[in-house]
Amino acid sequence: MKNDDVFVVIPTLDPNEEIMSQFMDKLTKSFSNIVVVNDGSKEKHDKYFASLEKKKVIVLKNHINYGKGRSLKTALNYILNNYPKCKAIVTADSDGQHSVEDILKVAKSTKKHPNSYVLGCRNFKQENVPFKSRYGNVITRNIFKIFVGLKITDTQTGLRGMSPAVAKKFLATSGERFEYETNTLIECKEKNIPIQEEVIKTIYINDNSESHFNPIKDSARIYKLFIKYIFSAISSFVLDIVLFAIFMKVLPEDIKYKIVVSTICARVISSLYNYLVNSRMVFKSAGKTSIIKYFVLVIVQMFASGLIVDTLSKYVFSFNPTVIKIIVDSVIFVVNFFIQREWVFKNKRDKN
């Protein structure tokens, strides 16, 4: 019995027709609704795509190669506009990495968890995993855990399931190429979309040579958001240290609690800068609640930094207070990031 309320989306660029044909022959036996996106493939593949249409496969075409992200959004938009009875959308790759059994598993899980984003996760500890795939997943998996706060087994999987309601939330997600899939995971954190993992087979054909993923170029796109995190933190940190050093120079020597006063003055200015950058460029949340939470955090950390530096410089260390402040604030910086991510800028508008 075919799954008439499930749509399988397959973006492809210059496919290996032999591999894809074997995959499609099996897939059409289990699913009635299959959408293939021809992402600007060479003309020599036109005959193959025409043969898919004869098998009742829906073929959408990008005139030029826009990228996997654009292709997925094109397919999602098409399904949402034309098939109101759709219950689940499953995205899969055309290079033979995903078995029909696993697609069925993800489809079933998606219908069971309509508010979640379902990921088909591979086991990267197996010997048949190519180095670039193992390396890429280890890096992005740990970055997600540290910077985004999501523990995901397989960040690069192309086998994903979503209900129409979840798919609608991903239509406006930024990214045209491979970074789009990463950005949808980040959206889950920002919009409080639960992630459901399903264990799938780890299949690689010809050492994954059919994949168009470029581990250097596409990783640079993927890590763009994390570069913003780092830029915001470091630039704010440097501004705060520079301002602290300036205030320590210009304030009178006999002023009481000079270090604390310098810390407060520097932190007020640098925190305003940091809030604007984080709310508009990093966490993308600038509500009234986030402002209040942010400045509560700033006040607590400001006094903590000032008092700790003042105490250490007077009773523990004899060297320059600015150096002590760099060490103290480096520790506070790490704590600050997690508090901002999990409390200050946590978006609750789309809670399921």
C-alpha positions in Angstrom: 0.0 0.0 0.0 1.4 3.4 -1.1 1.6 6.4 1.2 -0.8 8.8 -0.5 -0.5 11.6 2.1 3.3 11.7 2.1 5.4 13.6 -0.4 9.1 12.7 -1.1 11.3 15.6 -2.3 14.5 14.8 -4.2 16.7 17.7 -5.3 19.3 16.7 -7.9 22.0 18.1 -10.1 23.5 16.1 -13.0 22.5 12.8 -11.4 24.1 9.5 -11.9 21.2 8.1 -13.9 22.0 4.5 -13.2 22.1 5.0 -9.4 19.1 7.3 -9.3 17.1 4.9 -11.6 17.6 2.0 -9.2 16.6 4.2 -6.3 13.5 5.6 -8.1 12.3 2.2 -9.2 12.1 1.1 -5.5 10.7 4.5 -4.3 7.8 4.6 -6.7 6.6 1.2 -5.4 6.1 2.7 -1.9 5.2 6.4 -2.6 2.6 7.9 -5.0 3.8 11.5 -4.6 7.4 12.1 -5.5 8.8 15.6 -6.4 12.1 15.7 -8.2 13.8 19.1 -8.5 16.1 19.3 -11.5 18.5 22.0 -10.2 19.9 23.2 -13.6 21.3 19.9 -14.7 23.0 19.6 -18.1 20.8 19.1 -21.2 22.0 15.5 -21.6 19.8 14.6 -18.6 16.6 16.1 -20.1 15.6 12.7 -21.5 16.0 11.0 -18.1 13.8 13.6 -16.4 11.2 13.2 -19.1 11.2 9.5 -18.4 10.5 10.2 -14.7 7.5 12.4 -15.6 6.1 9.4 -17.6 6.2 7.5 -14.4 3.9 10.1 -12.7 6.9 11.7 -10.9 6.5 15.5 -10.5 9.6 17.2 -12.0 10.3 20.8 -11.2 13.1 22.5 -13.0 15.4 25.4 -12.1 16.7 27.0 -15.3 20.1 27.3 -13.8 21.8 25.7 -10.8 20.4 27.7 -7.8 21.5 25.2 -5.1 20.0 22.6 -2.9 18.5 25.1 -0.5 16.6 26.9 -3.3 15.5 23.6 -4.8 14.1 22.4 -1.4 12.2 25.7 -0.9 10.8 25.5 -4.4 9.5 22.0 -3.8 8.1 22.8 -0.4 6.3 25.9 -1.8 4.9 23.8 -4.6 3.5 21.1 -2.3 2.0 23.6 0.2 0.3 25.5 -2.6 -1.1 22.4 -4.5 -1.7 19.6 -2.0 -3.7 20.6 1.1 -4.2 17.0 2.1 -0.4 16.3 2.5 0.4 15.1 6.0 4.2 14.7 5.7 7.1 15.9 3.5 10.3 13.9 3.4 13.5 15.1 1.7 16.0 12.6 0.4 19.1 12.7 -1.7 19.4 11.3 -5.2 22.8 9.6 -4.8 21.6 6.3 -3.3 22.4 7.1 0.3 18.9 6.7 1.6 17.0 3.4 1.5 13.3 3.3 0.9 12.9 1.5 4.2 14.5 4.5 6.0 12.4 7.0 4.0 9.3 5.1 5.2 10.6 5.2 8.8 11.1 9.0 8.6 7.7 9.5 7.0 6.0 7.4 9.8 7.8 9.3 12.5 6.9 12.7 10.9 3.2 11.8 11.0 3.6 10.7 14.6 5.4 13.9 15.5 3.8 16.6 13.4 5.3 19.5 15.4 8.8 18.1 15.1 11.6 18.2 12.6 12.6 14.5 12.0 16.2 13.7 11.1 17.4 10.4 9.7 20.7 10.0 11.5 23.6 7.8 10.3 26.3 6.1 12.4 29.6 7.8 11.6 31.7 5.3 13.5 31.3 2.7 10.8 34.4 1.9 8.7 32.6 2.7 5.4 32.2 6.4 6.2 34.4 8.6 3.9 36.8 10.9 5.6 35.2 14.1 4.4 31.8 13.0 5.7 33.1 11.9 9.1 35.2 15.0 9.5 32.4 17.4 8.4 29.9 15.8 10.8 32.2 15.8 13.8 33.0 19.5 13.3 29.4 20.7 12.7 28.0 18.4 15.4 30.3 19.9 18.0 29.8 23.5 16.8 26.0 23.0 17.1 26.4 21.7 20.6 28.6 24.5 21.8 27.2 27.5 19.9 23.6 26.7 19.2 22.8 24.4 22.2 21.5 21.5 20.0 22.8 18.0 20.4 22.4 16.5 17.0 23.8 13.1 15.9 23.9 13.8 12.2 23.9 17.5 11.2 24.5 16.8 7.5 21.8 14.3 6.8 19.7 14.9 3.7 16.9 12.6 4.9 14.5 14.8 6.9 10.8 14.9 7.6 8.4 17.7 8.3 4.7 18.3 8.5 3.3 21.1 6.2 3.1 23.3 9.3 6.8 22.9 10.0 7.7 23.2 6.3 5.9 26.5 6.1 8.2 27.8 8.8 11.2 26.9 6.7 10.1 28.7 3.6 11.6 31.9 4.7 14.8 30.3 6.1 17.9 31.9 4.6 20.3 30.0 2.4 20.3 28.9 -1.2 22.8 26.0 -1.1 23.9 23.4 1.4 23.9 26.0 4.2 20.1 26.0 4.0 19.8 22.6 5.7 22.0 23.8 8.5 20.0 27.0 8.9 16.8 25.0 9.3 18.4 23.3 12.3 19.2 26.7 13.8 15.6 27.7 13.1 14.5 24.8 15.3 16.4 26.4 18.2 15.1 29.9 17.5 11.5 28.8 16.9 11.3 26.0 19.5 10.7 23.3 17.0 11.5 19.9 18.6 14.0 17.6 16.7 13.2 13.9 16.5 16.0 11.5 15.4 15.5 8.2 13.7 18.5 5.8 13.2 19.0 5.0 9.5 21.4 2.8 7.5 24.8 4.3 6.7 25.1 3.9 3.0 27.9 5.3 0.8 28.2 4.5 -2.9 31.6 5.0 -4.7 32.9 6.7 -1.6 30.2 9.3 -1.8 31.7 10.6 -5.1 28.2 11.6 -6.4 27.8 14.2 -3.7 28.1 17.8 -4.8 29.0 18.9 -1.2 32.3 20.8 -1.2 33.7 20.5 2.4 35.7 23.7 2.1 33.5 26.1 0.1 30.2 24.9 1.6 31.5 24.7 5.1 32.5 28.3 4.8 28.8 29.1 4.0 27.6 26.9 6.9 29.9 28.5 9.5 28.8 32.0 8.5 26.5 32.3 11.4 29.1 31.1 13.9 31.5 33.7 12.6 28.9 36.3 13.5 28.8 34.9 17.0 32.5 35.2 17.3 32.6 38.7 15.8 30.0 40.0 18.2 31.7 38.5 21.2 35.3 39.5 20.4 34.5 43.0 19.1 32.4 43.7 22.3 35.1 42.2 24.5 37.8 44.3 22.8 35.7 47.5 23.0 35.1 46.9 26.7 38.8 46.3 27.5 39.8 49.4 25.5 37.2 51.6 27.2 38.2 50.2 30.6 41.9 51.1 30.0 40.9 54.6 28.8 38.7 55.3 31.9 41.5 54.0 34.1 43.8 56.6 32.5 41.4 59.6 32.5 39.7 59.2 35.9 41.5 60.9 38.9 43.8 58.6 40.9 42.1 59.5 44.2 38.6 58.5 43.0 37.0 55.8 45.3 36.6 52.4 43.7 38.3 53.6 40.5 38.4 50.1 39.0 34.7 49.5 39.7 33.7 52.9 38.2 35.9 52.3 35.1 34.3 48.8 34.7 30.8 50.3 34.9 31.5 53.1 32.4 33.1 50.7 29.9 30.4 48.1 30.3 27.5 50.5 29.8 28.9 51.5 26.4 30.1 48.1 25.2 26.9 46.4 26.4 24.7 48.8 24.3 26.9 47.9 21.3 26.8 44.2 22.1 23.0 44.2 22.5 22.4 45.8 19.1 24.7 43.4 17.3 23.3 40.3 19.1 19.7 41.2 18.7 19.9 42.2 15.1 22.6 40.0 13.7 23.1 36.9 15.9 20.1 35.8 18.0 17.6 37.9 15.9 15.4 38.7 18.9 14.8 42.3 20.1 11.7 42.2 22.2 11.1 44.2 25.3 11.6 41.2 27.5 15.0 40.5 25.9 16.1 44.1 26.6 15.2 43.8 30.3 16.9 40.4 30.7 19.9 41.6 28.8 20.6 44.6 31.1 19.8 42.6 34.2 22.6 40.2 33.0 24.9 43.2 32.2 24.4 44.7 35.7 25.2 41.4 37.5 28.2 40.6 35.3 29.4 44.2 35.5 29.6 44.3 39.3 30.9 40.7 39.4 33.7 41.7 37.0 34.6 44.9 38.8 34.6 43.4 42.3 36.5 40.3 41.3 39.2 42.3 39.5 39.4 44.8 42.3 39.8 42.1 44.9 42.4 40.1 42.9 44.5 43.2 42.1 44.5 44.3 45.7 45.0 41.1 47.6 46.2 38.4 45.2 48.1 39.7 42.2 50.4 42.7 41.9 50.4 43.2 38.1 48.3 45.6 35.9 44.5 45.5 36.7 43.8 45.5 32.9 45.6 42.2 32.5 43.6 40.7 35.4 40.4 42.0 33.9 41.2 40.2 30.6 41.6 36.9 32.4 38.4 37.4 34.5 36.3 38.6 31.6 37.4 35.7 29.5 35.8 33.3 31.9 32.7 35.6 32.2 32.5 35.8 28.4 31.9 32.0 28.1 29.2 32.0 30.8 27.7 35.1 29.2 27.2 33.5 25.8 25.3 30.5 27.2 23.1 32.7 29.4 22.2 35.0 26.4 21.5 32.0 24.2 19.3 30.1 26.7 17.7 33.0 28.6 18.0 36.5 27.2 17.4 35.9 23.5 15.5 32.7 23.7 12.5 33.0 21.3 9.3 31.6 22.7 6.9 33.0 20.1 6.6 29.7 18.2 6.4 27.3 21.0 4.7 24.0 20.0 
